[in-house]
Amino acid sequence: VLLQSGQVTEALAAYQKGLEISQKLAAADPSDAQAQRDLVFSHAKLGLAYRAAKEPAKSVAAFDQALAIARRLKAEGKLAGAIDGLIAALGSDRKKSADLDQPK
């Protein structure tokens, strides 16, 4: 809601805090597929916020983290049905962020 209403700075702060919580939960039980999935989404939200803040390098880095975790989950056979679409969407969002860094 913050990002959609143009409150980019507030969204970045909220998503960073959410990422920190997701990281702690995922680290507490690495076998918890839901916690790992939540970590993917936390990185993705941060990537979107960084893109809105016109910080493409940070956006790409956040999407790279999300993609790495999503690909690991796929390799481990966790969340198999939904993971392919998620990886495709993350890749698309990453490309949009990387394109911001290209000269026009």
Contact map, one row per residue, 1 for C-alpha under 8 A:
11111000000000000000000000000000000000000000000000000000000000000000000000000000000000000000000000000000
11111111011000000000000000000000000000000000000000000000000000000000000000000000000000000000000000000000
11111111011000000000000000000000000000000000000010010000000000000000000000000000000000000000000000000000
11111110000000000000000000000000000000000000000000000000000000000000000000000000000000000000000000000000
11111110000000000000000000000000000000000000000000000000000000000000000000000000000000000000000000000000
01111111000000000000000000000000000000000000000000000000000000000000000000000000000000000000000000000000
01111111111000000000000000000000000000000000000000000000000000000000000000000000000000000000000000000000
01100111111100000000000000000000000000000000000010011000000000000000000000000000000000000000000000000000
00000011111110000000000000000000000000000000000000001000000000000000000000000000000000000000000000000000
01100011111111000000000000000000000000000000000000000000000000000000000000000000000000000000000000000000
01100011111111100000000000000000000000000000000010000000000000000000000000000000000000000000000000000000
00000001111111110000000000000000000000000000010011000000000000000000000000000000000000000000000000000000
00000000111111111000000000000000000000000000000000000000000000000000000000000000000000000000000000000000
00000000011111111100000000000000000000000000000000000000000000000000000000000000000000000000000000000000
00000000001111111110000000000000000000000100110010000000000000000000000000000000000000000000000000000000
00000000000111111111000000000000000000000000010000000000000000000000000000000000000000000000000000000000
00000000000011111111100000000000000000000000000000000000000000000000000000000000000000000000000000000000
00000000000001111111110000000000000000000100000000000000000000000000000000000000000000000000000000000000
00000000000000111111111000000000000000100110010000000000000000000000000000000000000000000000000000000000
00000000000000011111111100000000000000000000000000000000000000000000000000000000000000000000000000000000
00000000000000001111111110000000000000000000000000000000000000000000000000000000000000000000000000000000
00000000000000000111111111000000001101100100000000000000000000000000000000000000000000000000000000000000
00000000000000000011111111100000000000100000000000000000000000000000000000000000000000000000000000000000
00000000000000000001111111110000000000000000000000000000000000000000000000000000000000000000000000000000
00000000000000000000111111111000001000000000000000000000000000000000000000000000000000000000000000000000
00000000000000000000011111111101001100100000000000000000000000000000000000000000000000000000000000000000
00000000000000000000001111111100000000000000000000000000000000000000000000000000000000000000000000000000
00000000000000000000000111111100000000000000000000000000000000000000000000000000000000000000000000000000
00000000000000000000000011111111001000000000000000000000000000000000000000000000000000000000000000000000
00000000000000000000000001111111101100000000000000000000000000000000000000000000000000000000000000000000
00000000000000000000000000001111100000000000000000000000000000000000000000000000000000000000000000000000
00000000000000000000000001001111111100000000000000000000000000000000000000000000000000000000000000000000
00000000000000000000000000000111111110000000000000000000000000000000000010000110000000000000000000000000
00000000000000000000000000000001111111000000000000000000000000000000000000000000000000000000000000000000
00000000000000000000010011001101111111100000000000000000000000000000000000000000000000000000000000000000
00000000000000000000010001000101111111110000000000000000000000000000100010000000000000000000000000000000
00000000000000000000000000000000111111111000000000000000000000000000010000000000000000000000000000000000
00000000000000000000010000000000011111111100000000000000000000000000000000000000000000000000000000000000
00000000000000000010011001000000001111111110000000000000000000000100100000000000000000000000000000000000
00000000000000000000000000000000000111111111000000000000000000001110110000000000000000000000000000000000
00000000000000000000000000000000000011111111100000000000000000000100000000000000000000000000000000000000
00000000000000100110010000000000000001111111110000000000000000000100000000000000000000000000000000000000
00000000000000000010000000000000000000111111111000000000000001101100000000000000000000000000000000000000
00000000000000000000000000000000000000011111111100000000000001100100000000000000000000000100000000000000
00000000000000100000000000000000000000001111111110000000000000000000000000000000000000000000000000000000
00000000000100110010000000000000000000000111111111000000001001000000000000000000000000000000000000000000
00000000000000000000000000000000000000000011111111100000011111100000000000000000000000000000010000000000
00000000000000000000000000000000000000000001111111110000001000000000000000000000000000000000100000000000
00100001001100100000000000000000000000000000111111111000001000000000000000000000000000000000000000000000
00000000000100000000000000000000000000000000011111111111011000000000000000000000000000000000000000000000
00000000000000000000000000000000000000000000001111111111011000000000000000000000000000000000000010000000
00100001000000000000000000000000000000000000000111111110000000000000000000000000000000000000000000000000
00000001100000000000000000000000000000000000000011111110000000000000000000000000000000000000000000000000
00000000000000000000000000000000000000000000000001111111000000000000000000000000000000000000000000010000
00000000000000000000000000000000000000000000000001111111111000000000000000000000000000000000000000000000
00000000000000000000000000000000000000000000000001100111111100000000000000000000000000000000000011011000
00000000000000000000000000000000000000000000000000000011111110000000000000000000000000000000000011001000
00000000000000000000000000000000000000000000001001100011111111000000000000000000000000000000000000000000
00000000000000000000000000000000000000000000011111100011111111100000000000000000000000000000010010000000
00000000000000000000000000000000000000000000001000000001111111110000000000000000000000000000011011000000
00000000000000000000000000000000000000000000001000000000111111111000000000000000000000000000000000000000
00000000000000000000000000000000000000000011011000000000011111111100000000000000000000000000000000000000
00000000000000000000000000000000000000000011001000000000001111111110000000000000000000000110110000000000
00000000000000000000000000000000000000000000000000000000000111111111000000000000000000000000010000000000
00000000000000000000000000000000000000010010000000000000000011111111100000000000000000000000000000000000
00000000000000000000000000000000000000111111000000000000000001111111110000000000000000000100000000000000
00000000000000000000000000000000000000010000000000000000000000111111111000000000000000100110000000000000
00000000000000000000000000000000000000000000000000000000000000011111111100000000000000000000000000000000
00000000000000000000000000000000000100110000000000000000000000001111111110000000000000000000000000000000
00000000000000000000000000000000000010010000000000000000000000000111111111000000001001100000000000000000
00000000000000000000000000000000000000000000000000000000000000000011111111100000000000100000000000000000
00000000000000000000000000000000000000000000000000000000000000000001111111110000000000000000000000000000
00000000000000000000000000000000100100000000000000000000000000000000111111111111001000000000000000000000
00000000000000000000000000000000000000000000000000000000000000000000011111111111001100000000000000000000
00000000000000000000000000000000000000000000000000000000000000000000001111111100000000000000000000000000
00000000000000000000000000000000000000000000000000000000000000000000000111111100000000000000000000000000
00000000000000000000000000000000000000000000000000000000000000000000000011111111000000000000000000000000
00000000000000000000000000000000100000000000000000000000000000000000000011111111000000000000000000000000
00000000000000000000000000000000100000000000000000000000000000000000000011001111111000000000000000000000
00000000000000000000000000000000000000000000000000000000000000000000000011001111111100000000000000000000
00000000000000000000000000000000000000000000000000000000000000000000000000000011111100000000000000000000
00000000000000000000000000000000000000000000000000000000000000000000000000000011111111000000000000000000
00000000000000000000000000000000000000000000000000000000000000000000010011000011111111100000000000000000
00000000000000000000000000000000000000000000000000000000000000000000000001000001111111110000000000000000
00000000000000000000000000000000000000000000000000000000000000000000000000000000011111111000000000000000
00000000000000000000000000000000000000000000000000000000000000000000010000000000011111111100000000000000
00000000000000000000000000000000000000000000000000000000000000000010011000000000001111111110000000000000
00000000000000000000000000000000000000000000000000000000000000000000000000000000000111111111000000000000
00000000000000000000000000000000000000000000000000000000000000000000000000000000000011111111100000000000
00000000000000000000000000000000000000000001000000000000000000100110000000000000000001111111110000000000
00000000000000000000000000000000000000000000000000000000000000100010000000000000000000111111111000000000
00000000000000000000000000000000000000000000000000000000000000000000000000000000000000011111111100000000
00000000000000000000000000000000000000000000000100000000000000100000000000000000000000001111111110000000
00000000000000000000000000000000000000000000001000000000001100110000000000000000000000000111111111000000
00000000000000000000000000000000000000000000000000000000000100000000000000000000000000000011111111100000
00000000000000000000000000000000000000000000000000000000000000000000000000000000000000000001111111110000
00000000000000000000000000000000000000000000000000100001101100000000000000000000000000000000111111111000
00000000000000000000000000000000000000000000000000000001100100000000000000000000000000000000011111111100
00000000000000000000000000000000000000000000000000000000000000000000000000000000000000000000001111111100
00000000000000000000000000000000000000000000000000000101000000000000000000000000000000000000000111111110
00000000000000000000000000000000000000000000000000000001100000000000000000000000000000000000000011111110
00000000000000000000000000000000000000000000000000000000000000000000000000000000000000000000000001111111
00000000000000000000000000000000000000000000000000000000000000000000000000000000000000000000000000011111
00000000000000000000000000000000000000000000000000000000000000000000000000000000000000000000000000000111
